[in-house]
């Protein structure tokens, strides 16, 4: 992995080697680098293109860890709708920032039933959630905000949705995370079905 500017100085080298399991994603790689980044907002370039956290990595990929560039800033709104299990640590790493004194994480987990099955209009859901997060970031003065929602079968006690918000102070971080999850549940085109002992049914909701 290539390093630049302040990251190169921290590491004392312009390149380092990552030891990741097969099928690891950009989010996994970023989580493994949390000690090096130390809360600095970063993005990863894969084969010279900026990559989202869910992009899968292969051994031949050229990776670069990119700190904030002169004259710009790292994009600080992150959204993903996925069938993969959600990682709280990876999402927390997305919103950590040296300007943030508080990071709040919300997990919505399956409870009381064997599993929940989620279905989504994924493309629209990602766009809608991105718009919600952008609004919440501005309204509450957040440093960064991110959300990931799982689709498919989510077993008991596993997270179906994770929201992460960072802010200079805890009041804003708590309020931003609460506003984000409330609006996601009310507005994103995502549906859930309860699965319990072979029975189940769609959970009644409201129109956005």
N, C-alpha and C positions, 0 to 999 in steps of 0.2 A: 504494500500500500504506500502511495506517495503522500508526503506531508509537506505543508507549506507554511511560511510566515511564522506566527506565534506557536503553531503546533509543532513545526520542525524544531524550533528552539526548545520547547518543552521536552520533546523526545530526545534531543541531542542527535538527531539523524534525519535524513531526508526521506527515508523509507523504513518500513517495518513489515514484519511477516505476521499474518493472522492465522491462527489455528482454529478453524471453525468446522462443525460437523457437516456432513453432506446434506444438501437441501437448505442450508442456512440462508437467511435473508439479509437485506441491508439493515433492517431493524436489529437483527441479532448481532451484526458486526458493530453497529453503533453502540449497542448495550455493552459489548465487550471492551469498548474503548472509553468507557465513562471515566476511568481514572485519568486517562490522558486528557480528555476534553475538559474535565473539571468544571462542568456546568456551562461551558462555552457553547453557544448555538452553532451547530455545524450541519452540513449536508454532505452526502457521499456522491461522488461521480463514479459511474460504472462505465468503462469503455468510453470515457470522455463525454458522458451525458449525465446530467443530474438525475438521480434515481429516487423513487419513493421507497418507504420503509419495507413494503411487501415484495420488492423485486428480489427474486431468487438469484443466488450467486453461484458461479461455477469456478473451477480451479484456474481456468485460463483468463478470467476477467482481469482487466486492469482497473485497480481501485485507487481513488484519491479522496482524502478527507479534506473538505473545503471549509475553512473558517469564514466569517463574514468578510466580504470583499470590500476594498476601498471604494467608497462612493455608493455602496448599496447595503443590503441587509439580507440575512437568511429569511426565507419564507417561513412565517411562524403560525400558519394554520395548516393542520394535517388531518386528512380524512381517509378512511378506508372501510369498505364493506367487503367482507371476506368469509370464506368457508373454513379458514384455518383457525385454530385456537388462538385466543388473544393473549398478548404478553403485556402485563402491567408495567414491568421494568422497561421494556422497549419504548412504550408510549411515554412513560415518565421522562426517559432520556431525550425524547423529541422536544419537550417543553422546558427543560432546564436551561437556565440562562443566567449569566452573571449579574444581570439587572434585576433578577427575581429573588425576593426574600421568602417566598412561599410557593409551594407546589401542592396542589390538591388533586387527588385521584378519586374518581368515583367508579365503582364496579357494580353493574347490575347482574346478579347471578340467578340461576335457576333455583327455585325453592319449592319444597312441598310435593312436587310431582317428579316422576322419573326423568323427564326431559321436556324441553321446549323445542319446537321446530319452527324456525324462522324462515320466512320468504320475503324477498325484497325486489322492488323494481330498482335494481342495483345502480344503474347509471343515473337515474333521477335522484335516488337516495343520496348518492355521493355529492351531487351538485347541490341538493337542498341542504345537506348537513354542512357543506363548505360555506354556504351563504349564512346559515345560522351562526356558525363559529365566527365568521368575519364580523357579523353584527355584535355578537357577545363580546368579542375582543375589544371592539371600539367602545361599546356601552360601559364596560366595566374596567377599562384601562388595563387589560391583561398584557403581559409580556408575550405569552404564547398560549395557544389552545389547540387541543387535538382530540379526535374521537375516532373510535373504531367500533364497528358493529359486526357481529358474527351472523351468518345465515346457515341454514341447515339445522341438524340436530345438535342441541346444546344440553349435555347431561346435567344431572343434579349437581349443584354447587360450583359449576363452571361459569365463567363470565360470558354473557351474551353481548354486553356493551361496556366499553371503558371510555371515560372522559378524563382528560388531564388538562389542568389549567395552571399557569404560573403568573404571578403578579408581584409587584414590589412589596405588597402587604397582604396578610392572610384574609382580611375582610373581602377584598376584591377577588382573590383566588377562590374562596368559598362561594361567593355570590356568582362568579362567572361559571364555575363548574355546575352549580345548581341550575342556572338559567339555561345552560347548554343542554343538559340532559332533559329538562322539562320540555324544551322546544323540540328536541329530537324525537321524544316520545309522542308529541302532539302533531308534528308536521311531516316527518320523514315517511315515505311510502314503504313501511315495513310492517309485516303481520306475523303474529305468533299463534301456534297451536299447542295446546297442552297434550302431552303424551304420558299416560299413567296406566300401567298394567294392561296395555293393549288397547285401551280406550283413549278418547281425547276429543277435543273440539277447538275450534278457533275462538280466541279470546275476543269478546265484544269490545269494539272501540268506538271512536267518533271520527267524522269526516274532518280532514285538515281545514 
